[in-house]
């Protein structure tokens, strides 16, 4: 049978990471990038089956599925878990049945145990309890990792999983309901600046530490992993280094130009104490981040403020 023409499907192309992947793949222009219909619901098996039968993708980036910050995880744990489980089951099964050449499943760093040794290595997955504030979502992402590995084991399916650091950048979800920490801080400080508010409250103690990766750098890391990695364990996609939430908030305050106080509220959850990834496997493949964190943060702030003004 003749080999199929390479055709790439980014499932979840409207998400922050999915959109970044589409931009990076368009820049490369090495393979046909398939469209993603606006109405495609990857939680619906019939829609996923129809899409694969019609478009016949050879390579799939699984970036679909709902996500959100601590607040969204506390309000909608069942929806977040159900949606991500359905998306993973449908896309992995369709990719297997339609013989994709390779699939990259994007998981989440919250899949690691709450008190994981730092930096977090894939061997530590499932060695301890998850962080309670996002346990449902993390369990769904962890299940997708195990399911992808099960397809490899039973069918020899060319599926790999990757765990990115906390992604951010222009096009992020800045809503009050579902935003992650950087987008939430940018929005709240911009609003406080414009309204002349004297302070902004930070959830938790401010001591929790997170590793961040600019979305365009993450997209390039995903492409490198797709091309050069083929292991049973997930590959971490991070830059190294981390910031406390208070340090992050200070950086956002400077980038936005907000002059008020930052007040930590320890009655609110911190989430995991620290999330820093061991990305030595990725770095050994030759990938390096291109955009320094301060510059990436300035670009993200500027994009949000320009869109807000418009």
PyMOL commands that set and color helices and strands:
alter all, ss='L'
color gray80, all
select helices_A, chain A and resi 16-28+45-55+70-75+77-97+109-111+122-124+132-155+181-195+215-228+245-256+280-284+293-309
alter helices_A, ss='H'
color red, helices_A
select strands_A, chain A and resi 7-11+32-33+59-62+102-106+159-164+166-168+199-203+209-210+212-214+235-237+243-244+261-265+274-275
alter strands_A, ss='S'
color yellow, strands_A
deselect
rebuild
show_as cartoon
